[in-house]
Amino acid sequence: MKIELSAEDRTALVGAASGARQVRQWRRYQAILLLADGQTPQAVAQALGASRAGVYNWAAQWLQAALSRLVEGPHVGLARRFDAAGERWLDTTLASDSQTHGYQTPGWTVPLLRRAAMQVGHVVSSATLRRTIRRLGCARSAPRTSWAAPTQTTPKKRRADRADTGDPRPGR
């Protein structure tokens, strides 16, 4: 497959490749430049770590509409499952105590929040709740467990079967 590039097209491609912030975008531009230099689609695919079919698709897109077809569209992802009303509910719920909502624990945990959210009609996963809590800037109320370094007076634990014989292999 041979692609002919004018000086303007080559300049535009080199500029776009140097300004590309994502590797997959840079690969598309580079593939067209390498094909224009006379390399085979197989060699281009190998050099860029792409599939040969991908190189053929990029070349076809270039031949259809030049640079405008190689530009990748936005990746928007899924819509938020916990909308603004859900975030308001979570914010007010976190400001209150879980015992006022009928739970025995003094603080909120993610499973409790998830159960309370389902009761009012917000079906969300634990991961979504954690992400939203972080985004709202709420801090953990419970301190994290800290592990102290062992002291000189703390004896090391030994397995009973190794303590008597001194042999490191169990049962000897």
N, C-alpha and C positions, 0 to 999 in steps of 0.2 A: 504494500500500500504506500503510495507516494503522495505526499501533501506538499503543495507549492505555497510558500509564504512570501508575501511582498515585504519590503523593508518596513513598512508601517505596521503590518501584522506581527512581524518578528519583534519589533520594538514594543508593541503593545503586550505581546505575550511575555517577553522578558520582564517588563515592568510589573505585569500582573503576578508573575511567578515570584519576583523579589518582594512584592508587597503582600503575598499570601500569608495569612496567619495560621492556617490549618494545613497539615501535611497532605490531606487528601485533595485539597484544592491545588496545592503546589504540584502534586503528581499529574493532575490533568494538564496543566500548562506545560510541564516538562515533557510529557508524552508527545504532545503536538510538536514541540521543538525538536525532539529526537527523531520523530517520524519525518519531519521536514529535512533533517540532516541526512536522511537516507537509511536509517536503521530499520530493521524488520520489526513488525509488531511483537514477535516472540522475544527479540532482544530487548525491546523497550519494556515489555512486561517483566522480564527478568531483572533488568536494571532498576526498575522502580518498585519491585515487590508487589506488582499488581497481576491480575489475570489477563490473559490474552484477549478474552472477550471484552473486558473492561477497556482495554486499549482500542479495540475496534469500535466500541460504543463512543468513546471520547472523540475518535477521529470522525465518526459519522456526525456527531453533534457539531464538531468544528466545521465540517463541510456544509452543514445545513445553515448555520447562522453565526459562524465565527465565534468570537469571544463571549458573546452574550449567552450562548447555549452552554458554555463550560462553567459558568458561574453557578454555584450551588445555591439552592434556595434556603430559606431559614429553617432551622430545626426547632419547632416550637414545643414539641413534646405533648404530653397529655395535659388536659386542663386540670386545674387544682380541684381536688376532691373535697377539700375543706375550704369552703368559700368564706367570704367576709363575715357572714352571719355566724358561721362556725367558729371563726377566730374570735369574734366578740364574745360568744358563749364561753369559749375556753378561757379567755382573759378574765371574765367575771367569775368563772368557776374556780380558777386558780387563786383568785383573791380571797375566796371564802375557804372555810375549813371543811374537810371531807366529812367530819362528824355531823355538821349541820345538814348534810345530804343523806344521813342515815347510815354511814359507814363507820366501822369501829376504829379504824386506824386514824391517828391524828393528822396525817399528811396525805397528800395525793400521790398515788403511784400511777404509772401509765396504764396498767390493767384496770384500775378503778376509774380513771378518766375515760378509758375506752368504753367501759360498761355504762358510765353515766352519759356519755355522748350518744350511745345507741338508744338509751331510754328517751332522749329528746329528739331522736331522728337523724343524728349525724353518724353515718356508718363510715368509719375510717380505720385504718390499720394502726398498729402500734408505732410503726416507723413514721407514718404521717404525723401522728401526734407528737413524737419526739422532735421531728423537723420543725413543726409549727411552734412548739414550746421554745426551741432554740431561736427561731426567727423572731418571736415575740420578746426575747431577751429575758425570759424568766430564769431565775437561778434555782439550783437545787437547794432544798431546805435541809436535807439530811447531809451530814458531813460524810465525805468519802472515807473508807477504811484506810488507815495508814499502817503500814507494816514497819515495825522497828527492827533494826539490825540485831542479831543475837548478841548477847553480852558474854563476857568471859566466864561468868559464873553459871551460865546455862549449859548443862551437860548435853552432849550430842546423844540422840536416840540411837540405839542399836537394836537390831533385830535379835530376838531371843535365840534363834538357832545359830547366830554368828557370835553371840556374846561368850559362850562357854569355850568354844574351840579356837576361836581366832581365825578360823578358815573363812575366807570371803565367799565361798560357794555354799549355798543353802543346803542343809541336810547332811553335811560332812562332819 
